[in-house]
Structures are given as structure tokens and as C-alpha cells.
């Protein structure tokens, strides 16, 4: 893996940045439809208010930038006093294998730890072995499988 370190920029988004989040999320849903529990058609024509609400419901929304382009995203939501859930993780094809996913996870976990979290969880599609391997590199372990009625997710815990 080529490490680009300081060439990866991370930006925390607010509800004002809904259009940027929308563009990246729609790209993720189009490029990797099997990786998410929601579909492109569910969001393609969503009004601005729905995008702002989505950003507001997460405590942290990060976008990674590589070579001047938005390259990935992750959200983190406090689900308890000491637990944070990572979600909406995606890395654009041009940025895969270049440390973007590692940096998104590293920063999201650091953010969580600074706020007292001692546990992090996430769900990943059970057949997404490359994403599960990324999470395992960061200390996540398989917890259980959840049948979502049409797809199966692996719950991972750190």
C-alpha cells in the first residue's frame, strides 16, 4: 500500500455542507450499491432538508481529500455514553489502497476516544471482505451476523 500521509486531508462537515456530502454519498451508492443498506434510488431526488437532517443526526461527518478530490467519507454517532458507531464508510476507487480508509478510521476513532468512548461498533455487509479486513486492521473483531431481510450484515466491535 502506498502511504500518502500528509497528502490526505480530512474535513469535518456541518449541515451547511450538505451538497458536498450529497455528491459524495450519491457517488458511493452508485459505485458500490451492494455495500450499503440504502439504495441510490432512495436518495437520488432527496431534498436539501433530508441531506441536512442526515448530517445533523451524526455527531461527526468526515470527508477525506486526496490530490484535491473528495476521496472518502465516514460518520460517527454516539450511541451511548462510552460507545460510538461508525457508518457510511466509503473510499472512492481512485483512492483505494492509498491509506484513505485507514486515515478516516484512525481520525474517527481518535475523535471518539477524546469524547470518552471506549467502544466502537460498525456494520459491514457480510460479503465485503476487503472492508472487513480494513476494520480488523484497526482492532475491530467480528461480533455477530444480522439478517436484514435481503442482505446480511456483520456487526464488528472494537
C-alpha positions as CSV (number, residue, x, y, z in Angstrom):
1,X,0.0,0.0,0.0
2,X,1.3,3.4,-0.9
3,X,1.2,5.7,2.1
4,X,0.4,9.3,1.3
5,X,0.2,10.5,4.9
6,X,0.1,14.3,4.9
7,X,-1.4,14.4,1.4
8,X,-4.7,13.1,2.8
9,X,-6.8,16.0,4.1
10,X,-9.8,15.5,6.3
11,X,-12.7,17.9,6.7
12,X,-15.5,17.7,9.3
13,X,-18.7,18.7,7.6
14,X,-21.7,20.6,9.1
15,X,-25.2,20.8,7.8
16,X,-24.1,23.8,5.7
17,X,-22.0,21.3,3.7
18,X,-25.0,19.1,2.7
19,X,-24.4,19.4,-1.1
20,X,-20.8,18.2,-0.8
21,X,-22.0,15.3,1.4
22,X,-24.8,14.6,-1.1
23,X,-22.5,14.4,-4.1
24,X,-20.1,12.0,-2.3
25,X,-22.8,9.8,-0.9
26,X,-24.6,9.5,-4.2
27,X,-21.2,8.5,-5.8
28,X,-20.8,5.9,-3.1
29,X,-24.3,4.5,-3.6
30,X,-23.8,4.4,-7.4
31,X,-20.3,2.8,-7.3
32,X,-20.9,0.3,-4.5
33,X,-24.7,-0.4,-4.3
34,X,-24.2,-3.7,-2.6
35,X,-22.1,-2.2,0.2
36,X,-24.9,-0.2,1.8
37,X,-28.3,-0.9,3.3
38,X,-29.8,2.0,1.4
39,X,-30.1,2.4,-2.3
40,X,-29.3,5.2,-4.7
41,X,-33.0,5.5,-5.7
42,X,-33.8,6.2,-2.0
43,X,-31.6,9.3,-2.1
44,X,-31.2,10.4,-5.7
45,X,-34.0,13.0,-5.6
46,X,-33.9,13.8,-1.8
47,X,-34.5,17.5,-1.0
48,X,-31.8,19.5,0.7
49,X,-33.6,19.2,4.1
50,X,-33.2,15.4,4.1
51,X,-29.5,15.8,3.4
52,X,-29.1,18.4,6.2
53,X,-31.1,16.1,8.6
54,X,-28.8,13.2,7.7
55,X,-25.7,15.3,8.6
56,X,-27.3,16.6,11.8
57,X,-28.1,13.1,13.1
58,X,-24.4,12.1,13.2
59,X,-22.0,13.6,15.7
60,X,-19.1,13.6,13.2
61,X,-19.1,13.6,9.4
62,X,-15.7,13.4,7.8
63,X,-14.7,13.7,4.2
64,X,-11.2,12.7,3.0
65,X,-9.5,14.7,0.2
66,X,-6.7,13.2,-1.8
67,X,-5.0,15.0,-4.7
68,X,-7.6,17.8,-4.5
69,X,-10.5,15.4,-4.9
70,X,-13.1,14.1,-2.4
71,X,-11.8,10.6,-1.8
72,X,-13.9,9.1,1.0
73,X,-16.3,9.6,3.9
74,X,-17.3,8.2,7.3
75,X,-19.7,9.3,10.0
76,X,-19.6,8.6,13.7
77,X,-22.6,8.7,16.1
78,X,-22.5,8.4,19.8
79,X,-24.9,5.5,20.7
80,X,-24.2,5.5,24.4
81,X,-22.0,7.3,26.9
82,X,-19.0,5.2,26.0
83,X,-20.0,3.8,22.6
84,X,-19.7,5.2,19.1
85,X,-21.0,3.7,15.9
86,X,-19.1,4.3,12.6
87,X,-21.3,4.4,9.5
88,X,-21.5,5.4,5.8
89,X,-17.8,4.5,5.3
90,X,-16.7,4.6,1.7
91,X,-13.5,5.2,-0.2
92,X,-13.6,6.2,-3.9
93,X,-12.0,3.8,-6.3
94,X,-9.2,6.1,-7.3
95,X,-8.1,6.4,-3.6
96,X,-8.3,2.8,-2.5
97,X,-5.1,1.2,-1.3
98,X,-3.6,4.6,-0.6
99,X,-4.3,4.9,3.1
100,X,-7.6,6.9,2.9
101,X,-9.7,4.4,4.7
102,X,-7.1,3.9,7.4
103,X,-6.9,7.7,7.9
104,X,-10.7,8.1,8.1
105,X,-11.0,5.3,10.7
106,X,-8.0,6.5,12.7
107,X,-9.3,10.0,13.0
108,X,-12.9,8.9,13.7
109,X,-11.7,6.6,16.5
110,X,-9.4,9.4,17.9
111,X,-12.4,11.7,17.9
112,X,-14.5,9.1,19.7
113,X,-11.8,8.4,22.3
114,X,-11.4,12.1,23.0
115,X,-15.1,12.2,23.9
116,X,-14.8,9.2,26.4
117,X,-15.8,6.4,24.1
118,X,-14.2,3.1,25.0
119,X,-16.1,1.0,22.5
120,X,-16.8,1.4,18.7
121,X,-19.1,-0.6,16.6
122,X,-20.0,-0.8,12.9
123,X,-21.9,-2.9,10.4
124,X,-20.5,-4.1,7.2
125,X,-22.0,-6.3,4.5
126,X,-21.0,-9.8,5.4
127,X,-19.6,-10.4,1.9
128,X,-17.5,-7.3,1.8
129,X,-14.3,-9.0,2.8
130,X,-12.0,-6.1,1.9
131,X,-13.8,-3.6,4.1
132,X,-13.9,-6.2,7.0
133,X,-10.2,-6.6,6.6
134,X,-9.7,-2.9,6.9
135,X,-11.7,-2.7,10.1
136,X,-9.8,-5.7,11.6
137,X,-6.5,-3.9,11.0
138,X,-7.9,-1.2,13.3
139,X,-8.8,-3.6,16.1
140,X,-12.4,-4.4,15.2
141,X,-13.5,-8.0,15.8
142,X,-16.5,-9.9,14.4
143,X,-19.4,-9.9,16.8
144,X,-22.4,-11.3,15.1
145,X,-24.3,-11.6,11.8
146,X,-27.6,-9.7,11.4
147,X,-30.1,-10.7,8.7
148,X,-31.7,-7.5,7.4
149,X,-34.2,-9.3,5.2
150,X,-32.5,-9.4,1.9
151,X,-28.9,-8.9,3.0
152,X,-26.7,-9.9,5.9
153,X,-24.5,-7.5,7.8
154,X,-21.6,-8.4,10.0
155,X,-21.5,-6.4,13.3
156,X,-17.9,-5.6,14.3
157,X,-16.8,-4.2,17.7
158,X,-13.6,-2.6,18.9
